[in-house]
Amino acid sequence: MVEINTAAEVATERSVSSKYDMTIAFVGNPSVGKSAFFSRLTGIGVVVANYPGTTVELTHGSINVGSKKIDVVDLPGIYSLGASTEDEMVSKRYLLREYPDVIINVVDATRLERNLYLTLQLLELDIPMVLALNQMDAAKEMGLDIDIEKLSDSLGVPVIPTVATKGLGLDDVVLSALDEDLSGEKKRKVHYDNHILRAIKRLDEDFPEVGYGIKVRALERDAEFVKLSCRPHDADLLLAASGSITEEIEKAHGMQISDTIARDLYGEAGYIVDQVTTQVERKATLKDKIDSLLTSEYVGISGLIGALLITFYIVFTLGGFLEEGIVSLFETYLIFPVDDMLAGSSPILSNVIIYSLLGVEAGFAIAIPYIAVFYIILSLFEDSGYLTRASFLLDNWTHKVGLHGRAIIPLILGLGCNVPAIMSTRALNTMRERRIASILIALTPCSARTVIILGLVGTFVGYWAAISIYVLELFVIFATGWVLGKGLPGEKTGLIMEMAPLRRPDPKATFQKTWLRVREFVYVAFPLLVAGSALLGLLDAIGVLEVFQSAVEPLSVGVLGLPAFAATALIFGILRKEMALQILAVLAGTANFAQVLTPIQMYSFAVITTIYIPCVATIAILKHELGWRDTALISMFTICLALLAGFLIKVAGMML
């Protein structure tokens, strides 16, 4: 008899060592409001960690309901339990290895048929489930009337209507998940093709203890699913028995069994939607008219350019204002008084302390104001649905560089951080597209580089000088993409993309998302910055820094026209890009760069830092996604390009 790793067994083993009474997992398609739901429920006290052996992040939070302490896990957005992407692989492994006590399947009510494909797969797991039918307000605006009770009866699980961004229905979803009567006995079984149903009956004779869904996955040749669900030896027996049956079905159908199963799942989802949904006639709303303008060729492109200019102006103005105030406070009330107190003490001790304080000042004054403001605006673009419209608008342009409009989302995300942007290229269809997009993302000015552009050039040279760097970067990105698009071999694909509905961003969710992004700097970069500054102080006190700067002076001063200490700052910028400017401030002894650099030097430093070798985190993710060879080529290309740009700027400055 085959032994199955049941949910109860795994849950019992887990509860022995767990500090939580139960675990709830959020599962759903991308962009269904799952993260908004999770943020509303758990607040900002969450933990983000990579799933073991992968770069995919899982977000854990905790809530207390009565006397129960509950672990809440936000799994990555996926379209199915297949293994075509790493996100799907991680979600499947988590559900089968960890066996959460309850699944909360968050579903987009405006795209019910597509979402139910995953729902029907989840129903085949031996895990109790609640369906959160989200974005009900958007569905109503679209004229969709969904019979909630009928949908619940059809699926055999509780269905709760929600509007996550407003917090509506969230408590009811959690209470349903905690219901002691919640079970999987009434779950709907998919009515697969008769050949598949007969195959399952044949497997029932030899494997009566194996669940319905496991047999379907065995017929589909999903070996990992079966091995995670059964004991190793028994999994091999099941896969061997199902293999010959699968071949018979494929011969009868003249197609892969995975295609047959996918067809049946979509057919079942479509049937359910037809039974529970009514389309109500409605008049065009103001939102429809705005949406039409945002996606029109001329008005839409003009609006996108305007939105980007306004974004950088807000970041420049507000970030510069905050920077000036923070620098003044630090220097007046901390650095100058401590410097006076250390007068006459050991030069090494004095240097280490002062340099450390300058590092703290640089972190608070230079990075946080610009990064936080930029991420707030980026979150608003994401939550409002504007990013998908930008993808649609720029589809024709991206085809010129061998990509399609969907690649715009990773490129725009790259303005925030290159690391998740490169990870998001997994959504692209071919390795060729992923390779091109990753190279272009590595050249995209992330928020850390925006700190340098706006904090240095924008503040001390001028707003339009800073904007010209973005124009230069856009030219470099487009030229690089054009060459790669023409010369890189591989398959080219078109764009099929669903447009996320326009919605009003929720301020609370926006600030929570911003904090989750900014805290990475606070928790990770700040210690590096302070430790690096202290090390600089020590090296400066014992004379090592002077030796290094003398060695690189021919390159820094002779070729690039920068002070010798700027080369040291560029080295530290490889750790994190914003550290280049922060260390520059430490080495210069002031955050008022106009006192130590000319406008052309500030401009050159910003351009070089924006182009040259990606930061360590980006290098690591490039290696993971593309391999060492491509990573080394990208790094060497950016270094050579940055040195050429710096030299040309120096020559141009001498001619002015």
VODRENKE-319126 format. One record per residue (C-alpha): x, y, z; residue in one letter. Coordinates in pm, 1 decimal. Layout:
N
        X        Y        Z resn
        X        Y        Z    a
...
***
This chain:
656
        X        Y        Z resn
      0.0      0.0      0.0    m
    125.9    349.7    -86.3    v
    180.0    577.2    212.5    e
     80.7    940.6    169.4    i
    226.7   1238.6    354.9    n
   -107.2   1376.1    471.8    t
   -165.9   1734.3    579.1    a
   -253.5   1618.0    928.6    a
     74.2   1427.1    967.3    e
    290.1   1714.6    846.5    v
     93.2   1970.0   1048.9    a
    134.2   1756.8   1362.9    t
    511.1   1728.4   1309.2    e
    536.8   2101.8   1247.8    r
    332.4   2201.2   1552.9    s
    576.6   2028.0   1787.5    v
    847.6   2285.6   1718.2    s
    641.8   2577.0   1587.5    s
    570.4   2880.5   1802.5    k
    244.6   2931.2   1611.7    y
    -87.4   2757.3   1662.6    d
   -155.2   2739.8   1289.5    m
    -30.2   2858.5    949.6    t
   -231.1   3031.1    676.4    i
    -89.3   3066.2    324.0    a
   -203.5   3331.5     75.7    f
   -201.5   3197.7   -280.0    v
   -314.3   3368.8   -600.1    g
   -226.7   3505.9   -942.0    n
      0.9   3812.2   -971.8    p
   -172.6   4151.0   -934.8    s
   -490.1   4024.4   -767.0    v
   -443.9   4235.8   -453.8    g
   -289.1   3953.4   -251.3    k
     -8.0   4169.5   -113.3    s
   -253.4   4448.3    -23.9    a
   -461.0   4187.6    161.3    f
   -151.6   4058.1    340.6    f
    -27.5   4408.4    432.0    s
   -369.0   4511.4    566.2    r
   -385.8   4199.4    775.9    l
    -33.9   4182.1    918.1    t
     81.3   4545.7    917.8    g
    449.7   4627.9    872.6    i
    590.5   4378.5   1123.5    g
    676.8   4113.8    866.4    v
    983.1   3908.0    780.8    v
   1105.3   3861.0    422.3    v
   1333.0   3565.0    351.9    a
   1438.2   3358.4     52.7    n
   1289.9   3011.0     24.2    y
   1577.8   2764.6     88.6    p
   1788.0   2704.7   -221.7    g
   1620.8   2979.8   -427.1    t
   1615.4   3357.5   -476.1    t
   1236.0   3368.0   -442.3    v
   1118.2   3562.2   -139.6    e
    843.8   3454.7    100.8    l
    689.0   3712.2    331.2    t
    588.3   3598.1    679.9    h
    370.3   3790.3    922.0    g
    180.1   3701.5   1236.4    s
   -163.4   3783.2   1371.6    i
   -342.4   3702.4   1694.8    n
   -705.2   3591.5   1683.9    v
   -835.9   3525.3   2032.0    g
   -587.7   3295.4   2200.1    s
   -442.1   3173.4   1870.5    k
   -114.7   3300.2   1727.9    k
   -117.3   3252.9   1350.6    i
    171.6   3248.3   1103.7    d
     60.6   3413.6    778.1    v
    267.1   3344.6    464.1    v
    238.8   3542.9    139.9    d
    347.6   3310.6   -142.3    l
    469.5   3458.8   -474.1    p
    201.0   3533.7   -731.8    g
    159.7   3237.7   -969.7    i
    -74.1   3129.4  -1250.3    y
    -61.0   2753.4  -1186.6    s
    101.5   2480.9   -977.6    l
    319.3   2382.4  -1271.0    g
    694.7   2435.9  -1267.2    a
    754.1   2665.8  -1561.9    s
    886.8   2945.1  -1335.4    t
   1080.3   2947.2  -1010.5    e
    790.6   3125.3   -837.4    d
    554.9   2840.6   -929.6    e
    811.6   2584.1   -818.4    m
    852.9   2752.5   -478.5    v
    478.0   2786.6   -418.3    s
    421.3   2420.8   -504.8    k
    708.1   2306.1   -283.2    r
    590.7   2518.3      7.4    y
    234.3   2387.7    -10.2    l
    343.7   2022.8    -37.5    l
    637.1   2032.4    205.2    r
    509.3   2269.2    471.2    e
    136.2   2191.0    446.2    y
    -20.3   2510.9    581.6    p
   -334.2   2451.7    784.8    d
   -545.4   2664.6    550.7    v
   -504.0   2818.5    205.7    i
   -658.7   3158.0    139.3    i
   -690.2   3174.6   -238.2    n
   -713.7   3541.5   -339.2    v
   -899.3   3572.8   -668.8    v
   -953.8   3876.1   -893.6    d
  -1329.8   3909.6   -946.6    a
  -1272.4   4105.1  -1269.6    t
  -1080.5   3810.3  -1423.1    r
  -1257.8   3520.8  -1263.9    l
  -1210.1   3263.4  -1540.6    e
   -832.0   3302.5  -1558.8    r
   -801.0   3295.5  -1178.9    n
  -1014.4   2983.8  -1136.0    l
   -755.4   2781.3  -1332.0    y
   -526.5   2798.4  -1026.4    l
   -822.0   2763.2   -788.1    t
   -923.1   2430.2   -941.3    l
   -567.3   2301.3   -900.0    q
   -561.0   2413.2   -536.2    l
   -889.3   2230.4   -473.2    l
   -708.1   1906.0   -559.0    e
   -468.2   1951.3   -265.2    l
   -544.1   1792.5     69.4    d
   -556.3   2133.6    239.8    i
   -868.2   2322.7    359.9    p
   -927.9   2640.7    159.2    m
  -1116.4   2970.0    166.9    v
  -1161.2   3179.2   -147.5    l
  -1129.5   3558.2   -110.2    a
  -1310.4   3708.9   -410.3    l
  -1120.2   4035.5   -427.9    n
  -1169.0   4362.0   -619.8    q
  -1545.8   4335.6   -600.4    m
  -1571.0   4714.2   -635.4    d
  -1388.2   4699.2   -970.8    a
  -1610.2   4410.6  -1084.9    a
  -1919.7   4613.3  -1003.7    k
  -1785.3   4909.1  -1202.5    e
  -1734.0   4673.1  -1499.1    m
  -2097.3   4561.6  -1476.6    g
  -2016.9   4212.3  -1345.7    l
  -2272.9   4060.5  -1108.4    d
  -2132.7   3748.7   -936.0    i
  -2356.0   3512.4   -740.0    d
  -2136.0   3450.9   -434.6    i
  -2349.7   3175.6   -283.0    e
  -2372.2   2987.6   -611.9    k
  -1994.8   3015.0   -664.0    l
  -1935.1   2881.3   -312.6    s
  -2168.7   2585.9   -371.3    d
  -2004.0   2515.5   -706.5    s
  -1649.2   2511.2   -565.7    l
  -1736.9   2351.4   -233.2    g
  -1543.7   2608.7    -27.8    v
  -1640.4   2932.7    149.0    p
  -1629.8   3234.5    -85.8    v
  -1597.3   3576.3     78.2    i
  -1631.7   3900.3   -127.1    p
  -1351.1   4146.3    -43.2    t
  -1197.2   4480.3   -133.8    v
   -847.8   4440.9      9.6    a
   -735.0   4800.2    -49.6    t
  -1022.7   4921.8    169.8    k
  -1005.3   4637.8    420.2    g
  -1356.7   4516.6    335.1    l
  -1424.6   4148.3    405.1    g
  -1077.8   4069.2    539.3    l
  -1198.0   3979.7    889.6    d
  -1463.8   3749.6    745.2    d
  -1199.7   3567.6    537.8    v
   -978.8   3505.6    842.4    v
  -1270.5   3392.4   1057.4    l
  -1377.9   3151.4    782.9    s
  -1022.9   3016.4    768.1    a
  -1033.8   2954.5   1144.6    l
  -1369.1   2777.6   1132.0    d
  -1325.0   2434.8   1291.0    e
  -1580.7   2288.8   1047.8    d
  -1370.8   2392.6    748.6    l
  -1268.5   2082.3    555.9    s
  -1203.1   1963.6    203.7    g
  -1473.9   1700.0    183.5    e
  -1708.0   1906.2    -36.4    k
  -1442.8   2041.0   -273.1    k
  -1525.1   2032.5   -641.7    r
  -1349.6   1773.4   -855.8    k
  -1261.8   1875.9  -1209.2    v
  -1450.5   1684.6  -1478.2    h
  -1152.9   1584.1  -1689.0    y
  -1164.4   1414.1  -2028.5    d
  -1313.0   1061.8  -2019.2    n
   -974.1    908.2  -2103.5    h
   -821.8   1077.6  -1798.3    i
  -1113.0    980.8  -1570.7    l
  -1082.0    615.6  -1678.8    r
   -706.5    635.0  -1618.9    a
   -766.7    762.9  -1265.4    i
  -1004.9    470.2  -1199.7    k
   -735.4    228.5  -1320.5    r
   -486.7    384.7  -1077.5    l
   -746.5    365.4   -798.2    d
   -724.2    -13.6   -808.1    e
   -351.7    -22.0   -725.3    d
   -324.9    304.7   -533.5    f
   -650.4    347.6   -339.2    p
   -492.3    574.5    -77.2    e
   -355.8    824.5   -327.4    v
   -553.4   1145.2   -362.9    g
   -734.1   1247.2   -681.3    y
   -503.0   1542.4   -748.6    g
   -185.3   1336.6   -701.4    i
   -301.7   1088.9   -965.4    k
   -374.9   1372.0  -1207.3    v
    -25.4   1512.4  -1153.6    r
    124.1   1164.8  -1197.8    a
    -51.8   1129.7  -1532.6    l
     81.5   1475.1  -1620.4    e
    436.1   1349.2  -1546.3    r
    485.9   1602.1  -1265.0    d
    738.9   1383.8  -1084.3    a
    827.2   1648.1   -825.8    e
    464.0   1688.8   -719.9    f
    424.6   1312.6   -674.6    v
    754.1   1271.7   -487.7    k
    666.0   1555.2   -251.3    l
    327.8   1394.3   -183.6    s
    428.3   1025.7   -140.5    c
    707.6    821.6     10.5    r
   1004.8    794.7   -233.9    p
    962.1    425.7   -325.8    h
    584.4    454.2   -357.4    d
    618.3    766.2   -572.7    a
    837.8    572.2   -813.5    d
    575.5    294.5   -835.7    l
    297.2    543.8   -907.3    l
    497.9    727.1  -1172.1    l
    593.2    400.1  -1342.0    a
    231.3    279.3  -1344.9    a
     96.8    608.6  -1478.5    s
    364.6    645.2  -1747.6    g
    227.0    381.3  -1984.0    s
   -130.1    505.9  -1931.1    i
    -19.6    860.8  -2019.6    t
    131.6    738.6  -2347.7    e
   -199.5    572.2  -2439.2    e
   -392.9    893.4  -2373.3    i
   -149.5   1105.2  -2574.1    e
   -176.8    868.9  -2871.3    k
   -556.2    881.2  -2852.9    a
   -562.9   1262.0  -2837.0    h
   -269.0   1338.1  -3062.7    g
   -141.8   1595.8  -2810.5    m
     53.2   1622.3  -2486.1    q
   -150.1   1523.2  -2181.3    i
    -51.9   1848.9  -2011.4    s
   -232.2   2034.7  -2291.6    d
   -538.1   1813.5  -2248.4    t
   -547.6   1879.5  -1873.2    i
   -498.0   2254.3  -1924.3    a
   -783.8   2255.5  -2176.9    r
  -1010.0   2075.9  -1929.6    d
   -919.9   2313.7  -1646.3    l
   -992.9   2622.1  -1856.2    y
  -1314.5   2460.9  -1980.8    g
  -1426.9   2390.8  -1624.5    e
  -1335.8   2744.7  -1515.8    a
  -1531.0   2890.0  -1807.7    g
  -1834.7   2674.4  -1728.4    y
  -1835.0   2789.4  -1364.1    i
  -1804.8   3155.6  -1464.3    v
  -2097.4   3121.8  -1707.1    d
  -2310.2   2975.8  -1427.0    q
  -2236.9   3238.8  -1161.0    v
  -2172.5   3561.6  -1354.2    t
  -2412.6   3804.0  -1518.9    t
  -2299.2   4097.7  -1731.9    q
  -2500.6   4410.5  -1655.6    v
  -2520.9   4686.7  -1914.9    e
  -2361.0   5010.2  -1804.1    r
  -2263.0   5348.8  -1938.6    k
  -1904.7   5455.8  -1993.3    a
  -1767.3   5610.7  -1674.4    t
  -1510.8   5883.0  -1615.7    l
  -1258.7   5609.7  -1529.9    k
  -1320.0   5448.5  -1871.1    d
  -1253.7   5780.5  -2044.0    k
   -934.8   5837.5  -1842.9    i
   -821.4   5483.2  -1922.6    d
   -882.4   5545.2  -2292.9    s
   -666.1   5859.8  -2280.7    l
   -387.7   5687.3  -2086.4    l
   -360.6   5413.5  -2348.9    t
   -395.3   5636.6  -2657.7    s
    -83.1   5667.9  -2871.1    e
     -7.9   6040.6  -2846.3    y
   -178.7   6151.2  -2525.8    v
    -64.6   5834.9  -2347.5    g
    302.6   5871.6  -2445.6    i
    298.9   6241.9  -2358.9    s
    139.4   6158.1  -2025.2    g
    402.4   5893.9  -1952.7    l
    687.2   6135.6  -2025.2    i
    515.5   6396.9  -1809.2    g
    465.2   6146.7  -1526.9    a
    835.3   6055.1  -1527.3    l
    944.2   6421.4  -1531.3    l
    708.2   6504.4  -1245.8    i
    833.6   6201.1  -1054.2    t
   1195.1   6309.9  -1076.6    f
   1102.5   6670.4   -994.3    y
    920.2   6563.6   -678.2    i
   1206.7   6335.5   -574.9    v
   1457.7   6613.6   -650.7    f
   1264.4   6888.3   -470.1    t
   1140.0   6698.7   -165.3    l
   1452.5   6485.4   -132.9    g
   1676.5   6792.0   -159.2    g
   1473.5   6975.9    103.8    f
   1495.8   6683.3    346.5    l
   1866.6   6635.7    275.2    e
   1949.3   6999.1    350.6    e
   1764.9   6991.1    681.3    g
   1914.5   6660.7    795.1    i
   2270.9   6763.4    704.9    v
   2231.3   7087.1    897.9    s
   2102.8   6905.9   1206.9    l
   2375.7   6640.0   1200.1    f
   2663.1   6882.5   1152.0    e
   2536.5   7137.8   1404.6    t
   2431.3   6906.7   1685.1    y
   2645.7   6595.0   1639.1    l
   2952.2   6600.8   1415.2    i
   3099.6   6942.0   1506.3    f
   3048.2   6896.0   1885.7    p
   3197.8   6544.2   1877.8    v
   3491.1   6668.1   1668.0    d
   3561.4   6934.3   1930.4    d
   3537.8   6677.1   2210.7    m
   3791.8   6450.4   2037.9    l
   4047.9   6726.5   1992.9    a
   4380.4   6605.3   2134.0    g
   4276.8   6236.9   2142.7    s
   4436.6   5952.7   1944.0    s
   4423.8   6028.3   1567.2    p
   4312.4   5671.1   1494.4    i
   4027.0   5684.6   1748.8    l
   3924.1   6031.5   1633.2    s
   3924.4   5931.6   1266.7    n
   3722.9   5613.7   1322.2    v
   3454.2   5792.5   1525.2    i
   3423.0   6096.7   1298.8    i
   3419.9   5889.7    980.6    y
   3152.9   5662.2   1135.0    s
   2936.8   5963.4   1221.1    l
   2983.5   6100.0    869.1    l
   2863.4   5762.9    741.4    g
   2551.4   5783.2    957.7    v
   2492.5   6138.1    832.7    e
   2534.5   6029.5    471.3    a
   2287.2   5744.1    517.5    g
   2017.4   5958.3    675.3    f
   2073.8   6270.6    468.6    a
   2151.0   6138.3    122.5    i
   1991.9   5796.2     78.4    a
   1670.5   5780.0    279.1    i
   1508.3   6106.4    158.0    p
   1549.9   6019.6   -210.4    y
   1488.3   5643.9   -184.3    i
   1176.6   5676.7     32.2    a
   1016.6   5947.0   -184.6    v
   1091.1   5753.4   -504.2    f
    947.3   5428.0   -368.5    y
    628.0   5601.4   -258.1    i
    571.2   5722.7   -614.3    i
    664.0   5383.6   -764.3    l
    415.3   5212.5   -530.5    s
    143.6   5453.4   -642.8    l
    215.1   5366.9  -1007.1    f
    201.3   4994.5   -928.0    e
   -114.1   5002.1   -717.1    d
   -304.2   5228.2   -955.9    s
   -249.0   4993.1  -1252.9    g
    -47.7   5253.8  -1444.6    y
    256.5   5027.7  -1496.1    l
     65.1   4787.7  -1721.2    t
    -52.6   5083.9  -1931.3    r
    308.4   5196.4  -1969.3    a
    388.0   4845.1  -2097.1    s
    110.6   4868.4  -2354.4    f
    217.7   5214.3  -2471.0    l
    581.9   5122.4  -2520.0    l
    529.6   4783.1  -2684.9    d
    626.2   4912.0  -3032.6    n
    941.0   5078.3  -2897.3    w
   1053.8   4771.4  -2707.0    t
   1017.6   4559.4  -3021.7    h
   1300.8   4767.5  -3169.2    k
   1533.1   4628.8  -2901.7    v
   1419.8   4269.5  -2937.8    g
   1166.2   4274.2  -2652.7    l
    794.4   4330.5  -2611.5    h
    587.9   4561.9  -2393.1    g
    577.8   4323.6  -2096.7    r
    952.0   4386.3  -2052.5    a
    873.2   4747.8  -1963.0    i
    751.0   4638.1  -1620.3    i
   1090.8   4490.3  -1519.6    p
   1265.5   4794.8  -1671.6    l
   1046.1   5037.1  -1474.9    i
   1088.5   4824.4  -1162.1    l
   1461.4   4864.7  -1227.4    g
   1417.8   5233.8  -1147.3    l
   1347.8   5114.4   -794.5    g
   1597.5   4829.3   -762.3    c
   1776.6   4622.7  -1026.4    n
   1765.5   4299.7   -820.3    v
   1387.1   4231.3   -813.0    p
   1365.1   4377.2  -1165.1    a
   1606.5   4115.4  -1300.7    i
   1422.5   3843.9  -1105.6    m
   1094.8   3956.5  -1264.9    s
   1236.6   3887.8  -1613.8    t
   1139.1   3525.0  -1550.3    r
    794.3   3629.2  -1672.0    a
    941.9   3683.3  -2020.0    l
    895.7   3401.3  -2266.7    n
   1247.2   3320.8  -2390.5    t
   1603.8   3318.8  -2259.0    m
   1695.1   3566.7  -2534.2    r
   1442.8   3817.7  -2398.7    e
   1555.5   3755.9  -2040.8    r
   1919.1   3812.3  -2137.7    r
   1849.0   4138.1  -2323.8    i
   1617.7   4267.6  -2048.7    a
   1871.4   4182.7  -1775.2    s
   2149.8   4373.8  -1954.5    i
   1926.4   4678.1  -2002.6    l
   1809.5   4663.5  -1639.7    i
   2173.7   4661.0  -1525.2    a
   2210.4   4994.9  -1709.4    l
   1884.2   5137.8  -1570.5    t
   1931.9   5406.3  -1301.0    p
   1791.3   5243.3   -985.9    c
   1680.1   5442.0   -681.3    s
   2034.2   5420.8   -539.4    a
   2172.4   5581.7   -856.5    r
   1887.6   5834.4   -845.0    t
   2024.9   5931.6   -504.1    v
   2355.7   6015.0   -673.4    i
   2205.9   6189.2   -976.5    i
   1962.4   6406.7   -782.5    l
   2160.8   6436.3   -458.0    g
   2476.6   6547.0   -640.3    l
   2395.6   6689.9   -983.2    v
   2034.8   6788.2   -915.5    g
   2120.7   6968.2   -592.3    t
   2452.1   7132.2   -684.3    f
   2442.4   7165.4  -1065.5    v
   2077.0   7191.9  -1157.8    g
   1754.7   6998.7  -1220.6    y
   1786.8   6991.7  -1599.7    w
   2149.6   6881.0  -1575.8    a
   2023.4   6584.9  -1370.6    a
   1748.1   6513.4  -1623.9    i
   2008.7   6516.0  -1902.1    s
   2178.3   6218.9  -1732.9    i
   1854.0   6022.8  -1759.6    y
   1828.8   6121.6  -2126.4    v
   2188.5   6004.1  -2176.3    l
   2108.0   5677.0  -1996.2    e
   1798.7   5630.2  -2211.0    l
   2012.9   5671.8  -2523.1    f
   2270.8   5421.2  -2391.8    v
   1998.6   5170.2  -2300.2    i
   1821.3   5204.2  -2634.7    f
   2145.4   5183.7  -2836.5    a
   2259.6   4876.6  -2640.8    t
   1919.2   4714.1  -2678.0    g
   1908.3   4789.2  -3051.4    w
   2246.8   4622.8  -3107.0    v
   2147.3   4321.2  -2895.3    l
   1807.0   4300.5  -3062.2    g
   1969.5   4284.1  -3404.9    k
   2261.8   4060.1  -3318.2    g
   2155.3   3826.0  -3038.6    l
   2016.6   3495.7  -3172.7    p
   1700.8   3338.4  -3035.0    g
   1323.7   3329.0  -3060.9    e
   1121.6   3652.1  -3074.8    k
    768.8   3665.5  -2933.3    t
    470.8   3901.4  -2935.1    g
    274.7   4057.4  -2649.0    l
    -40.2   3915.5  -2493.7    i
   -111.5   4102.2  -2170.9    m
   -412.9   4165.6  -1953.0    e
   -457.5   4525.2  -1846.4    m
   -489.4   4566.6  -1470.4    a
   -795.4   4778.3  -1385.4    p
   -737.6   5138.4  -1283.8    l
   -789.7   5175.1   -912.8    r
   -732.6   5428.6   -640.2    r
   -417.9   5337.7   -440.6    p
   -465.3   5284.0    -70.3    d
   -236.9   5522.2    125.4    p
   -180.9   5275.4    408.5    k
    -82.2   4994.2    171.8    a
    143.7   5235.2    -19.7    t
    334.6   5340.1    291.2    f
    361.8   4981.3    412.3    q
    505.8   4872.0     77.7    k
    746.4   5169.0     85.4    t
    864.4   5076.9    433.5    w
    927.2   4715.7    332.6    l
   1150.3   4842.6     52.4    r
   1327.8   5115.2    251.7    v
   1395.0   4893.5    549.9    r
   1630.0   4682.2    336.9    e
   1856.2   4986.6    327.8    f
   1808.9   5051.8    698.3    v
   1882.2   4692.3    800.0    y
   2138.9   4592.6    536.9    v
   2307.8   4898.6    387.5    a
   2332.7   5107.1    704.7    f
   2559.5   4863.8    891.4    p
   2774.6   4829.4    576.4    l
   2791.1   5205.6    541.7    l
   2893.0   5269.1    904.4    v
   3143.5   4980.7    903.0    a
   3285.8   5097.6    569.8    g
   3317.7   5454.1    696.5    s
   3492.9   5336.9   1012.7    a
   3732.4   5129.0    799.7    l
   3802.7   5434.1    583.9    l
   3882.6   5634.5    894.6    g
   4127.5   5367.6   1008.9    l
   4291.0   5340.2    664.4    l
   4316.6   5717.9    643.0    d
   4477.4   5741.8    987.9    a
   4748.0   5483.7    908.7    i
   4817.9   5621.2    559.7    g
   4685.2   5333.3    345.7    v
   4418.1   5549.8    184.7    l
   4676.4   5799.2     67.2    e
   4885.2   5520.7    -93.7    v
   4581.2   5382.7   -279.3    f
   4471.8   5723.9   -402.6    q
   4823.9   5795.3   -528.4    s
   4823.3   5465.6   -719.2    a
   4492.6   5535.6   -897.8    v
   4557.5   5906.9   -949.9    e
   4670.7   5864.7  -1316.6    p
   4331.1   5707.9  -1398.2    l
   4113.5   5918.5  -1167.7    s
   4274.8   6256.6  -1234.1    v
   4449.8   6201.8  -1567.7    g
   4179.3   6014.4  -1760.3    v
   3855.9   6106.9  -1582.4    l
   3942.7   6448.6  -1441.1    g
   3819.4   6356.8  -1091.4    l
   3993.7   6402.8   -754.7    p
   4196.8   6100.8   -645.1    a
   3961.2   6029.6   -351.3    f
   3670.0   5984.3   -596.1    a
   3820.6   5650.9   -707.8    a
   3791.1   5520.8   -351.6    t
   3425.4   5621.8   -344.2    a
   3365.0   5438.0   -673.0    l
   3513.2   5117.4   -529.2    i
   3271.5   5131.0   -235.0    f
   2987.9   5194.6   -479.9    g
   3020.9   4834.0   -595.8    i
   2887.4   4722.8   -256.2    l
   2581.4   4947.2   -288.9    r
   2548.6   5224.3   -543.1    k
   2437.3   5495.1   -301.7    e
   2749.0   5426.8    -93.3    m
   2959.4   5586.0   -369.1    a
   2807.7   5925.8   -288.2    l
   2798.1   5862.8     84.7    q
   3165.3   5764.0     96.2    i
   3244.8   6060.6   -127.9    l
   3089.0   6282.7    138.2    a
   3291.6   6107.8    408.1    v
   3618.7   6147.0    218.1    l
   3541.7   6507.4    126.0    a
   3455.7   6582.8    488.7    g
   3128.8   6750.0    390.1    t
   2800.3   6679.5    213.8    a
   2822.9   7023.7     49.5    n
   2997.6   6896.2   -261.3    f
   3013.2   7240.7   -423.1    a
   3303.4   7314.6   -186.1    q
   3522.1   7029.3   -319.2    v
   3405.7   6949.9   -675.6    l
   3341.3   7151.6   -991.0    t
   3005.7   7114.2  -1171.2    p
   3167.2   6912.1  -1452.4    i
   3332.6   6679.1  -1197.4    q
   3001.2   6622.4  -1020.0    m
   2834.4   6551.0  -1353.8    y
   3109.9   6308.5  -1456.4    s
   3104.9   6127.0  -1121.8    f
   2727.6   6079.0  -1144.8    a
   2742.7   5945.8  -1502.3    v
   3028.6   5704.4  -1425.5    i
   2855.7   5574.5  -1113.0    t
   2529.8   5530.8  -1301.7    t
   2688.0   5320.6  -1578.5    i
   2978.3   5125.7  -1430.3    y
   2972.6   4771.7  -1285.1    i
   2644.6   4677.6  -1110.5    p
   2634.4   4649.2   -732.5    c
   2723.1   4320.4   -560.8    v
   2357.8   4220.4   -515.0    a
   2285.4   4276.3   -885.2    t
   2597.3   4080.9   -983.2    i
   2480.0   3793.4   -762.6    a
   2132.4   3782.4   -917.3    i
   2277.6   3812.6  -1269.4    l
   2497.9   3513.2  -1196.7    k
   2197.3   3318.0  -1070.1    h
   1977.8   3408.1  -1369.1    e
   2232.6   3411.0  -1654.2    l
   2550.7   3242.1  -1529.7    g
   2905.8   3364.5  -1468.3    w
   2996.1   3411.8  -1834.5    r
   2716.0   3658.4  -1909.6    d
   2766.3   3832.2  -1574.8    t
   3137.9   3886.2  -1643.1    a
   3066.1   4017.7  -1994.6    l
   2802.3   4259.6  -1863.0    i
   3037.4   4385.1  -1589.2    s
   3328.5   4440.5  -1829.3    m
   3100.6   4613.5  -2081.3    f
   2966.8   4857.7  -1820.9    t
   3315.2   4936.6  -1685.4    i
   3452.0   5016.3  -2032.5    c
   3141.9   5219.7  -2118.5    l
   3165.0   5419.1  -1793.7    a
   3535.8   5498.4  -1844.7    l
   3466.6   5611.1  -2202.0    l
   3176.3   5830.0  -2087.3    a
   3389.3   5985.3  -1810.4    g
   3674.4   6059.8  -2050.3    f
   3440.9   6219.5  -2307.9    l
   3277.6   6435.9  -2038.8    i
   3623.3   6553.2  -1926.0    k
   3717.2   6642.6  -2284.9    v
   3385.2   6821.2  -2336.3    a
   3437.1   7014.1  -2011.8    g
   3781.5   7129.8  -2124.2    m
   3632.6   7257.5  -2449.9    m
   3359.4   7460.4  -2279.7    l
***
